[in-house]
Amino acid sequence: MAYTRDRFVFGRPPSSLQATRFALAELATETEIAQSFTDRCVGELAAGRLTDTEAAMAKWWVTERQQRLVSRCLQLHGDYGFMTEYQIAKDFDFVDTRTSTLFAGTTEIMKEIIGKSLLR
């Protein structure tokens, strides 16, 4: 977020634009929701109560949100977000976030687990 205050585009910081502030609000809210859901699932797992369906929901939702959040954050940084000589491109590695939707079951497999559980 500091980058949107410190950088200047067309003579002013991106944070002065309503669209940027809306994007930051959405990103912060989605991050908080994902963290809360993950924390609840971790608690359920520790207590031995996490179901396969809940685990699939968490894996699907959080990894897809992660991919979306990283993509939007990189866009807020303009071309710096995609050029590997800048630290921000290394911090928000899009390849790593993309692979998280594949490891331990693809998004489609997670949806299949969830969908089948709803029809039992």
C-alpha positions as a Markdown table, in Angstrom:
| # | Residue | x | y | z |
|---|---|---|---|---|
| 1 | Met | 0.0 | 0.0 | 0.0 |
| 2 | Ala | 2.9 | 2.3 | 0.7 |
| 3 | Tyr | 3.9 | 2.0 | -2.9 |
| 4 | Thr | 0.6 | 3.6 | -4.0 |
| 5 | Arg | 1.3 | 6.5 | -1.8 |
| 6 | Asp | 5.0 | 7.0 | -2.6 |
| 7 | Arg | 4.9 | 6.5 | -6.4 |
| 8 | Phe | 3.8 | 9.2 | -8.8 |
| 9 | Val | 1.9 | 8.6 | -12.0 |
| 10 | Phe | 0.8 | 11.5 | -14.1 |
| 11 | Gly | 1.9 | 13.9 | -11.4 |
| 12 | Arg | 0.1 | 12.3 | -8.5 |
| 13 | Pro | 0.2 | 9.2 | -6.4 |
| 14 | Pro | -2.1 | 6.3 | -7.4 |
| 15 | Ser | -3.6 | 6.3 | -3.9 |
| 16 | Ser | -5.2 | 9.7 | -4.7 |
| 17 | Leu | -7.4 | 7.9 | -7.3 |
| 18 | Gln | -10.7 | 6.5 | -6.1 |
| 19 | Ala | -10.3 | 3.4 | -8.2 |
| 20 | Thr | -7.0 | 2.6 | -6.4 |
| 21 | Arg | -8.5 | 3.1 | -3.0 |
| 22 | Phe | -11.5 | 0.8 | -3.9 |
| 23 | Ala | -9.0 | -1.8 | -5.1 |
| 24 | Leu | -7.0 | -1.6 | -1.9 |
| 25 | Ala | -10.3 | -1.9 | 0.1 |
| 26 | Glu | -11.3 | -5.0 | -1.8 |
| 27 | Leu | -7.8 | -6.5 | -1.4 |
| 28 | Ala | -7.7 | -5.9 | 2.4 |
| 29 | Thr | -11.2 | -7.3 | 2.9 |
| 30 | Glu | -10.6 | -10.4 | 0.8 |
| 31 | Thr | -7.4 | -11.0 | 2.6 |
| 32 | Glu | -9.1 | -10.7 | 6.0 |
| 33 | Ile | -11.8 | -13.1 | 5.0 |
| 34 | Ala | -9.4 | -15.7 | 3.7 |
| 35 | Gln | -7.3 | -15.4 | 6.9 |
| 36 | Ser | -10.3 | -15.8 | 9.1 |
| 37 | Phe | -11.5 | -18.8 | 7.1 |
| 38 | Thr | -8.0 | -20.4 | 7.2 |
| 39 | Asp | -7.7 | -19.8 | 11.0 |
| 40 | Arg | -11.1 | -21.4 | 11.6 |
| 41 | Cys | -10.1 | -24.5 | 9.5 |
| 42 | Val | -6.7 | -24.8 | 11.3 |
| 43 | Gly | -8.6 | -24.8 | 14.6 |
| 44 | Glu | -11.0 | -27.4 | 13.3 |
| 45 | Leu | -8.1 | -29.5 | 12.1 |
| 46 | Ala | -6.3 | -29.2 | 15.4 |
| 47 | Ala | -9.5 | -30.4 | 17.2 |
| 48 | Gly | -9.8 | -33.3 | 14.7 |
| 49 | Arg | -13.1 | -31.9 | 13.3 |
| 50 | Leu | -12.1 | -30.6 | 9.9 |
| 51 | Thr | -14.0 | -32.4 | 7.2 |
| 52 | Asp | -12.8 | -33.2 | 3.7 |
| 53 | Thr | -15.4 | -30.8 | 2.3 |
| 54 | Glu | -14.2 | -27.9 | 4.6 |
| 55 | Ala | -10.6 | -28.6 | 3.6 |
| 56 | Ala | -11.5 | -28.5 | -0.1 |
| 57 | Met | -13.5 | -25.3 | 0.4 |
| 58 | Ala | -10.5 | -23.7 | 2.1 |
| 59 | Lys | -8.0 | -24.9 | -0.4 |
| 60 | Trp | -10.1 | -23.8 | -3.4 |
| 61 | Trp | -11.1 | -20.4 | -2.0 |
| 62 | Val | -7.8 | -19.3 | -0.5 |
| 63 | Thr | -5.6 | -20.3 | -3.5 |
| 64 | Glu | -8.0 | -18.7 | -6.0 |
| 65 | Arg | -8.2 | -15.6 | -3.9 |
| 66 | Gln | -4.4 | -15.6 | -3.6 |
| 67 | Gln | -4.0 | -15.7 | -7.3 |
| 68 | Arg | -6.5 | -12.9 | -7.8 |
| 69 | Leu | -4.9 | -10.7 | -5.0 |
| 70 | Val | -1.4 | -11.1 | -6.4 |
| 71 | Ser | -2.6 | -10.2 | -9.9 |
| 72 | Arg | -4.3 | -7.1 | -8.7 |
| 73 | Cys | -1.4 | -6.1 | -6.5 |
| 74 | Leu | 1.0 | -6.4 | -9.4 |
| 75 | Gln | -1.3 | -4.3 | -11.5 |
| 76 | Leu | -1.2 | -1.5 | -8.9 |
| 77 | His | 2.6 | -1.5 | -9.3 |
| 78 | Gly | 2.4 | -1.0 | -13.1 |
| 79 | Asp | 5.2 | -2.4 | -15.1 |
| 80 | Tyr | 7.4 | -2.7 | -12.0 |
| 81 | Gly | 5.2 | -5.5 | -10.8 |
| 82 | Phe | 6.2 | -7.7 | -13.8 |
| 83 | Met | 9.9 | -6.8 | -14.3 |
| 84 | Thr | 12.1 | -9.2 | -12.4 |
| 85 | Glu | 14.8 | -6.7 | -11.7 |
| 86 | Tyr | 12.4 | -5.0 | -9.2 |
| 87 | Gln | 11.8 | -6.4 | -5.8 |
| 88 | Ile | 8.0 | -6.2 | -6.0 |
| 89 | Ala | 8.0 | -8.7 | -8.9 |
| 90 | Lys | 10.0 | -11.1 | -6.7 |
| 91 | Asp | 7.8 | -10.5 | -3.6 |
| 92 | Phe | 4.6 | -11.2 | -5.5 |
| 93 | Asp | 5.7 | -14.1 | -7.7 |
| 94 | Phe | 2.8 | -14.9 | -9.9 |
| 95 | Val | 4.2 | -18.3 | -10.9 |
| 96 | Asp | 4.2 | -19.4 | -7.3 |
| 97 | Thr | 0.6 | -18.3 | -6.8 |
| 98 | Arg | -0.5 | -20.0 | -9.9 |
| 99 | Thr | 1.0 | -23.3 | -8.8 |
| 100 | Ser | -0.7 | -23.2 | -5.5 |
| 101 | Thr | -4.0 | -23.8 | -7.3 |
| 102 | Leu | -2.6 | -27.0 | -8.6 |
| 103 | Phe | -0.7 | -28.7 | -5.7 |
| 104 | Ala | -2.7 | -31.1 | -3.5 |
| 105 | Gly | -5.5 | -31.1 | -6.0 |
| 106 | Thr | -6.6 | -28.6 | -8.6 |
| 107 | Thr | -9.4 | -26.1 | -8.1 |
| 108 | Glu | -11.7 | -28.4 | -10.2 |
| 109 | Ile | -11.0 | -31.4 | -8.0 |
| 110 | Met | -11.8 | -29.3 | -4.9 |
| 111 | Lys | -15.1 | -28.2 | -6.4 |
| 112 | Glu | -15.8 | -31.9 | -7.2 |
| 113 | Ile | -15.3 | -32.8 | -3.6 |
| 114 | Ile | -17.5 | -30.0 | -2.4 |
| 115 | Gly | -20.2 | -30.7 | -5.0 |
| 116 | Lys | -20.4 | -34.4 | -4.2 |
| 117 | Ser | -20.7 | -33.7 | -0.5 |
| 118 | Leu | -23.7 | -31.4 | -1.2 |
| 119 | Leu | -25.5 | -34.2 | -2.9 |
| 120 | Arg | -25.1 | -36.8 | -0.2 |
